[in-house]
Amino acid sequence: MDTAGTSGRFFGRDEDDARRWAAAALALSLGSFVLFSAVKALDYPTVHLLLWWEGYAVLLTALVGVQSYSNGGLVTSWLLAFGAVVGVVANYGGLGLTGGAPTLPELAGLALVAGSAGAATVGTVGFALGATVRRLVG
């Protein structure tokens, strides 16, 4: 079994790039938390559509696609999507709309579940798009 090839498929062709993208995932998680904190603190002002839920998902898919095109790591793609979604949910993004706000342990569990779902959907779709473009172009 070709372990170097398998590792490259999962984490990316370049180890240094994979580390940089992992740091970007952490920054993205913090950035999404801050963005939605600001939106909440400003009493939900009219935000440009590209920064709201649907636009956020499209931009995130594009970012994951860029990562996949440049380095090609599936796990790294999942990590980017996971970090971004956890950052949103940790700020109660989309939670407590019809009932009370969740407790802190419930919020942590919801963030992990939502992050995993985001990784599986947005991360995989973005990876597939980026890998397809890379194969077509190169």
MODELLER restraints for C-alpha pairs under 7 A, 6 or more apart:
rsr = mdl.restraints
at = mdl.atoms
rsr.add(forms.Gaussian(group=physical.xy_distance, feature=features.Distance(at['CA:8:A'], at['CA:73:A']), mean=6.78, stdev=0.5))
rsr.add(forms.Gaussian(group=physical.xy_distance, feature=features.Distance(at['CA:9:A'], at['CA:72:A']), mean=6.57, stdev=0.5))
rsr.add(forms.Gaussian(group=physical.xy_distance, feature=features.Distance(at['CA:9:A'], at['CA:73:A']), mean=5.56, stdev=0.5))
rsr.add(forms.Gaussian(group=physical.xy_distance, feature=features.Distance(at['CA:9:A'], at['CA:74:A']), mean=6.63, stdev=0.5))
rsr.add(forms.Gaussian(group=physical.xy_distance, feature=features.Distance(at['CA:10:A'], at['CA:73:A']), mean=4.82, stdev=0.5))
rsr.add(forms.Gaussian(group=physical.xy_distance, feature=features.Distance(at['CA:10:A'], at['CA:74:A']), mean=4.84, stdev=0.5))
rsr.add(forms.Gaussian(group=physical.xy_distance, feature=features.Distance(at['CA:10:A'], at['CA:75:A']), mean=5.25, stdev=0.5))
rsr.add(forms.Gaussian(group=physical.xy_distance, feature=features.Distance(at['CA:11:A'], at['CA:18:A']), mean=6.33, stdev=0.5))
rsr.add(forms.Gaussian(group=physical.xy_distance, feature=features.Distance(at['CA:11:A'], at['CA:73:A']), mean=4.16, stdev=0.5))
rsr.add(forms.Gaussian(group=physical.xy_distance, feature=features.Distance(at['CA:11:A'], at['CA:74:A']), mean=6.21, stdev=0.5))
rsr.add(forms.Gaussian(group=physical.xy_distance, feature=features.Distance(at['CA:11:A'], at['CA:75:A']), mean=5.51, stdev=0.5))
rsr.add(forms.Gaussian(group=physical.xy_distance, feature=features.Distance(at['CA:11:A'], at['CA:76:A']), mean=5.71, stdev=0.5))
rsr.add(forms.Gaussian(group=physical.xy_distance, feature=features.Distance(at['CA:12:A'], at['CA:18:A']), mean=6.05, stdev=0.5))
rsr.add(forms.Gaussian(group=physical.xy_distance, feature=features.Distance(at['CA:12:A'], at['CA:71:A']), mean=4.97, stdev=0.5))
rsr.add(forms.Gaussian(group=physical.xy_distance, feature=features.Distance(at['CA:12:A'], at['CA:72:A']), mean=4.75, stdev=0.5))
rsr.add(forms.Gaussian(group=physical.xy_distance, feature=features.Distance(at['CA:12:A'], at['CA:73:A']), mean=3.71, stdev=0.5))
rsr.add(forms.Gaussian(group=physical.xy_distance, feature=features.Distance(at['CA:13:A'], at['CA:71:A']), mean=5.56, stdev=0.5))
rsr.add(forms.Gaussian(group=physical.xy_distance, feature=features.Distance(at['CA:13:A'], at['CA:72:A']), mean=6.42, stdev=0.5))
rsr.add(forms.Gaussian(group=physical.xy_distance, feature=features.Distance(at['CA:14:A'], at['CA:71:A']), mean=6.48, stdev=0.5))
rsr.add(forms.Gaussian(group=physical.xy_distance, feature=features.Distance(at['CA:17:A'], at['CA:71:A']), mean=6.81, stdev=0.5))
rsr.add(forms.Gaussian(group=physical.xy_distance, feature=features.Distance(at['CA:18:A'], at['CA:76:A']), mean=6.71, stdev=0.5))
rsr.add(forms.Gaussian(group=physical.xy_distance, feature=features.Distance(at['CA:21:A'], at['CA:76:A']), mean=6.90, stdev=0.5))
rsr.add(forms.Gaussian(group=physical.xy_distance, feature=features.Distance(at['CA:22:A'], at['CA:76:A']), mean=6.67, stdev=0.5))
rsr.add(forms.Gaussian(group=physical.xy_distance, feature=features.Distance(at['CA:22:A'], at['CA:79:A']), mean=6.99, stdev=0.5))
rsr.add(forms.Gaussian(group=physical.xy_distance, feature=features.Distance(at['CA:25:A'], at['CA:79:A']), mean=6.31, stdev=0.5))
rsr.add(forms.Gaussian(group=physical.xy_distance, feature=features.Distance(at['CA:25:A'], at['CA:80:A']), mean=4.51, stdev=0.5))
rsr.add(forms.Gaussian(group=physical.xy_distance, feature=features.Distance(at['CA:25:A'], at['CA:83:A']), mean=5.42, stdev=0.5))
rsr.add(forms.Gaussian(group=physical.xy_distance, feature=features.Distance(at['CA:26:A'], at['CA:83:A']), mean=6.17, stdev=0.5))
rsr.add(forms.Gaussian(group=physical.xy_distance, feature=features.Distance(at['CA:28:A'], at['CA:83:A']), mean=6.38, stdev=0.5))
rsr.add(forms.Gaussian(group=physical.xy_distance, feature=features.Distance(at['CA:28:A'], at['CA:84:A']), mean=5.45, stdev=0.5))
rsr.add(forms.Gaussian(group=physical.xy_distance, feature=features.Distance(at['CA:29:A'], at['CA:83:A']), mean=4.52, stdev=0.5))
rsr.add(forms.Gaussian(group=physical.xy_distance, feature=features.Distance(at['CA:29:A'], at['CA:84:A']), mean=4.47, stdev=0.5))
rsr.add(forms.Gaussian(group=physical.xy_distance, feature=features.Distance(at['CA:29:A'], at['CA:86:A']), mean=6.46, stdev=0.5))
rsr.add(forms.Gaussian(group=physical.xy_distance, feature=features.Distance(at['CA:29:A'], at['CA:87:A']), mean=4.41, stdev=0.5))
rsr.add(forms.Gaussian(group=physical.xy_distance, feature=features.Distance(at['CA:30:A'], at['CA:87:A']), mean=5.98, stdev=0.5))
rsr.add(forms.Gaussian(group=physical.xy_distance, feature=features.Distance(at['CA:32:A'], at['CA:84:A']), mean=6.00, stdev=0.5))
rsr.add(forms.Gaussian(group=physical.xy_distance, feature=features.Distance(at['CA:32:A'], at['CA:87:A']), mean=5.20, stdev=0.5))
rsr.add(forms.Gaussian(group=physical.xy_distance, feature=features.Distance(at['CA:32:A'], at['CA:88:A']), mean=5.60, stdev=0.5))
rsr.add(forms.Gaussian(group=physical.xy_distance, feature=features.Distance(at['CA:33:A'], at['CA:87:A']), mean=4.41, stdev=0.5))
rsr.add(forms.Gaussian(group=physical.xy_distance, feature=features.Distance(at['CA:33:A'], at['CA:88:A']), mean=5.26, stdev=0.5))
rsr.add(forms.Gaussian(group=physical.xy_distance, feature=features.Distance(at['CA:33:A'], at['CA:90:A']), mean=6.90, stdev=0.5))
rsr.add(forms.Gaussian(group=physical.xy_distance, feature=features.Distance(at['CA:33:A'], at['CA:91:A']), mean=5.85, stdev=0.5))
rsr.add(forms.Gaussian(group=physical.xy_distance, feature=features.Distance(at['CA:36:A'], at['CA:88:A']), mean=6.49, stdev=0.5))
rsr.add(forms.Gaussian(group=physical.xy_distance, feature=features.Distance(at['CA:36:A'], at['CA:91:A']), mean=6.71, stdev=0.5))
rsr.add(forms.Gaussian(group=physical.xy_distance, feature=features.Distance(at['CA:37:A'], at['CA:91:A']), mean=6.39, stdev=0.5))
rsr.add(forms.Gaussian(group=physical.xy_distance, feature=features.Distance(at['CA:39:A'], at['CA:45:A']), mean=6.70, stdev=0.5))
rsr.add(forms.Gaussian(group=physical.xy_distance, feature=features.Distance(at['CA:49:A'], at['CA:55:A']), mean=5.86, stdev=0.5))
rsr.add(forms.Gaussian(group=physical.xy_distance, feature=features.Distance(at['CA:50:A'], at['CA:56:A']), mean=6.09, stdev=0.5))
rsr.add(forms.Gaussian(group=physical.xy_distance, feature=features.Distance(at['CA:60:A'], at['CA:81:A']), mean=6.94, stdev=0.5))
rsr.add(forms.Gaussian(group=physical.xy_distance, feature=features.Distance(at['CA:61:A'], at['CA:122:A']), mean=5.67, stdev=0.5))
rsr.add(forms.Gaussian(group=physical.xy_distance, feature=features.Distance(at['CA:61:A'], at['CA:123:A']), mean=6.92, stdev=0.5))
rsr.add(forms.Gaussian(group=physical.xy_distance, feature=features.Distance(at['CA:61:A'], at['CA:126:A']), mean=4.77, stdev=0.5))
rsr.add(forms.Gaussian(group=physical.xy_distance, feature=features.Distance(at['CA:62:A'], at['CA:126:A']), mean=6.40, stdev=0.5))
rsr.add(forms.Gaussian(group=physical.xy_distance, feature=features.Distance(at['CA:64:A'], at['CA:77:A']), mean=5.49, stdev=0.5))
rsr.add(forms.Gaussian(group=physical.xy_distance, feature=features.Distance(at['CA:64:A'], at['CA:80:A']), mean=6.70, stdev=0.5))
rsr.add(forms.Gaussian(group=physical.xy_distance, feature=features.Distance(at['CA:64:A'], at['CA:123:A']), mean=6.34, stdev=0.5))
rsr.add(forms.Gaussian(group=physical.xy_distance, feature=features.Distance(at['CA:64:A'], at['CA:126:A']), mean=4.90, stdev=0.5))
rsr.add(forms.Gaussian(group=physical.xy_distance, feature=features.Distance(at['CA:64:A'], at['CA:127:A']), mean=6.15, stdev=0.5))
rsr.add(forms.Gaussian(group=physical.xy_distance, feature=features.Distance(at['CA:65:A'], at['CA:126:A']), mean=4.33, stdev=0.5))
rsr.add(forms.Gaussian(group=physical.xy_distance, feature=features.Distance(at['CA:65:A'], at['CA:127:A']), mean=5.34, stdev=0.5))
rsr.add(forms.Gaussian(group=physical.xy_distance, feature=features.Distance(at['CA:65:A'], at['CA:129:A']), mean=5.70, stdev=0.5))
rsr.add(forms.Gaussian(group=physical.xy_distance, feature=features.Distance(at['CA:65:A'], at['CA:130:A']), mean=4.08, stdev=0.5))
rsr.add(forms.Gaussian(group=physical.xy_distance, feature=features.Distance(at['CA:66:A'], at['CA:130:A']), mean=5.98, stdev=0.5))
rsr.add(forms.Gaussian(group=physical.xy_distance, feature=features.Distance(at['CA:67:A'], at['CA:77:A']), mean=6.86, stdev=0.5))
rsr.add(forms.Gaussian(group=physical.xy_distance, feature=features.Distance(at['CA:68:A'], at['CA:77:A']), mean=6.70, stdev=0.5))
rsr.add(forms.Gaussian(group=physical.xy_distance, feature=features.Distance(at['CA:68:A'], at['CA:127:A']), mean=5.09, stdev=0.5))
rsr.add(forms.Gaussian(group=physical.xy_distance, feature=features.Distance(at['CA:68:A'], at['CA:130:A']), mean=4.73, stdev=0.5))
rsr.add(forms.Gaussian(group=physical.xy_distance, feature=features.Distance(at['CA:68:A'], at['CA:131:A']), mean=5.66, stdev=0.5))
rsr.add(forms.Gaussian(group=physical.xy_distance, feature=features.Distance(at['CA:69:A'], at['CA:130:A']), mean=4.35, stdev=0.5))
rsr.add(forms.Gaussian(group=physical.xy_distance, feature=features.Distance(at['CA:69:A'], at['CA:131:A']), mean=5.43, stdev=0.5))
rsr.add(forms.Gaussian(group=physical.xy_distance, feature=features.Distance(at['CA:69:A'], at['CA:133:A']), mean=6.82, stdev=0.5))
rsr.add(forms.Gaussian(group=physical.xy_distance, feature=features.Distance(at['CA:69:A'], at['CA:134:A']), mean=5.30, stdev=0.5))
rsr.add(forms.Gaussian(group=physical.xy_distance, feature=features.Distance(at['CA:72:A'], at['CA:131:A']), mean=6.38, stdev=0.5))
rsr.add(forms.Gaussian(group=physical.xy_distance, feature=features.Distance(at['CA:74:A'], at['CA:127:A']), mean=6.22, stdev=0.5))
rsr.add(forms.Gaussian(group=physical.xy_distance, feature=features.Distance(at['CA:77:A'], at['CA:123:A']), mean=5.04, stdev=0.5))
rsr.add(forms.Gaussian(group=physical.xy_distance, feature=features.Distance(at['CA:77:A'], at['CA:127:A']), mean=5.99, stdev=0.5))
rsr.add(forms.Gaussian(group=physical.xy_distance, feature=features.Distance(at['CA:78:A'], at['CA:119:A']), mean=4.46, stdev=0.5))
rsr.add(forms.Gaussian(group=physical.xy_distance, feature=features.Distance(at['CA:78:A'], at['CA:120:A']), mean=6.72, stdev=0.5))
rsr.add(forms.Gaussian(group=physical.xy_distance, feature=features.Distance(at['CA:78:A'], at['CA:123:A']), mean=4.55, stdev=0.5))
rsr.add(forms.Gaussian(group=physical.xy_distance, feature=features.Distance(at['CA:78:A'], at['CA:124:A']), mean=6.78, stdev=0.5))
rsr.add(forms.Gaussian(group=physical.xy_distance, feature=features.Distance(at['CA:79:A'], at['CA:119:A']), mean=6.75, stdev=0.5))
rsr.add(forms.Gaussian(group=physical.xy_distance, feature=features.Distance(at['CA:81:A'], at['CA:118:A']), mean=5.84, stdev=0.5))
rsr.add(forms.Gaussian(group=physical.xy_distance, feature=features.Distance(at['CA:81:A'], at['CA:119:A']), mean=4.82, stdev=0.5))
rsr.add(forms.Gaussian(group=physical.xy_distance, feature=features.Distance(at['CA:81:A'], at['CA:122:A']), mean=6.28, stdev=0.5))
rsr.add(forms.Gaussian(group=physical.xy_distance, feature=features.Distance(at['CA:81:A'], at['CA:123:A']), mean=5.21, stdev=0.5))
rsr.add(forms.Gaussian(group=physical.xy_distance, feature=features.Distance(at['CA:82:A'], at['CA:115:A']), mean=4.35, stdev=0.5))
rsr.add(forms.Gaussian(group=physical.xy_distance, feature=features.Distance(at['CA:82:A'], at['CA:116:A']), mean=5.98, stdev=0.5))
rsr.add(forms.Gaussian(group=physical.xy_distance, feature=features.Distance(at['CA:82:A'], at['CA:118:A']), mean=5.89, stdev=0.5))
rsr.add(forms.Gaussian(group=physical.xy_distance, feature=features.Distance(at['CA:82:A'], at['CA:119:A']), mean=4.80, stdev=0.5))
rsr.add(forms.Gaussian(group=physical.xy_distance, feature=features.Distance(at['CA:83:A'], at['CA:115:A']), mean=6.84, stdev=0.5))
rsr.add(forms.Gaussian(group=physical.xy_distance, feature=features.Distance(at['CA:85:A'], at['CA:114:A']), mean=6.63, stdev=0.5))
rsr.add(forms.Gaussian(group=physical.xy_distance, feature=features.Distance(at['CA:85:A'], at['CA:115:A']), mean=5.00, stdev=0.5))
rsr.add(forms.Gaussian(group=physical.xy_distance, feature=features.Distance(at['CA:85:A'], at['CA:118:A']), mean=6.23, stdev=0.5))
rsr.add(forms.Gaussian(group=physical.xy_distance, feature=features.Distance(at['CA:86:A'], at['CA:111:A']), mean=5.02, stdev=0.5))
rsr.add(forms.Gaussian(group=physical.xy_distance, feature=features.Distance(at['CA:86:A'], at['CA:112:A']), mean=6.67, stdev=0.5))
rsr.add(forms.Gaussian(group=physical.xy_distance, feature=features.Distance(at['CA:86:A'], at['CA:114:A']), mean=6.87, stdev=0.5))
rsr.add(forms.Gaussian(group=physical.xy_distance, feature=features.Distance(at['CA:86:A'], at['CA:115:A']), mean=5.01, stdev=0.5))
rsr.add(forms.Gaussian(group=physical.xy_distance, feature=features.Distance(at['CA:89:A'], at['CA:111:A']), mean=5.28, stdev=0.5))
rsr.add(forms.Gaussian(group=physical.xy_distance, feature=features.Distance(at['CA:90:A'], at['CA:107:A']), mean=6.63, stdev=0.5))
rsr.add(forms.Gaussian(group=physical.xy_distance, feature=features.Distance(at['CA:90:A'], at['CA:111:A']), mean=5.92, stdev=0.5))
rsr.add(forms.Gaussian(group=physical.xy_distance, feature=features.Distance(at['CA:95:A'], at['CA:101:A']), mean=6.82, stdev=0.5))
rsr.add(forms.Gaussian(group=physical.xy_distance, feature=features.Distance(at['CA:96:A'], at['CA:102:A']), mean=6.80, stdev=0.5))
